[in-house]
Amino acid sequence: MTESVKNVSNNYQTNQNGTVGGDLSGWIAGIDIGGTKTLMLLSSQQAGNEVHERILPTLASDQPDEFFRWLFTELEIFCREVGCSLDQLKGAGLGFPGVILQEEGILRNAPAFQWPELDIRPVIAKYYSGNIMLDNDVNMAAMGEYDQGAAQGHQHCVMVTVGTGIGSALILNGQLYSGQNGAAGEIGHFIAGDEGLHTGYVADADSFGVFEQVTSGTGITEQARRYFAAGKGSSLSLIMSLAGGEAEQIEARHVFKAAESGDLAALEILELPMRYMARGLANITALLNPSIIVIGGGVAASNPSYYLNEVRTRLQRYTVLPTLLAVAELGNKAGAIGALAAIKSSLTRA
């Protein structure tokens, strides 16, 4: 079941940071494919930059052919609903959760779908013959923030997403940097200290990295549950109250909410994750010297002011380089907005 199609033209802009230009008189699509939900945007320059959005549950399939048949069938339905057709689309930008080699069109390491390494373009070509711009979902989200969000006007920026896992995207000199194998920004595999190596965390190519296991929402949740299961925390802790009195129901958002109120157990649980995060950002700052680091994802969004203040306070201990920290502004629409910006930019260069 899909959610209603909305005309959301006033929520989107164009011509930010010089990414839009040239002849874009037809329709274009920006699509953010998530593990549970997919957001589609359709934009028409002919209709005064009119933008429509559609949200639908992501098809869970271990068969790439089945998945992309579903995706472009749904896109075709969306096109008809707003008064165009799939054939009229000049191009589509796709943000996908996985490592993507853009030039080769190779999708690698897509854990949400458990697909093998895949040459994705021939599969897509069965269902759509227009221009395609593929990239990692975090890269697309960074493009969205760069084009219309917190990173506007910053030619050197890093976006870090803190959710189920940890990801980042690098924009250097106004261009996305993907690295040799498309895996630049995989900061979940940072080594930020020794603690995580001696507390049951295992880092390998098929699991969360050490940094990710400590600082992600999943990591914080597991640390909090172990903390109370070991009898370290009081049953009167606000964390337990928020979790309904059940340690196995604790989530990262409960920990941050409690910490914001000064709960001692929450502050103790968060000490290691926040210290790791500050060290990780300090390393990024020392290596890349960005003018801004944008922090997004569900964990940061649950308590943005508290999260940002805690990271900023710790970061100042580790770096003397002035770097602006900001919370992502576009929320869960950043990826689709970035995909729209990416295909616009690609068509302009063509």
Summary of the structure (lengths in Angstrom):
residues: 350
radius of gyration: 20.8
end to end distance: 36.7
largest distance: 64.3
contacts: 1219
relative contact order: 0.16
helix: 43%
strand: 21%
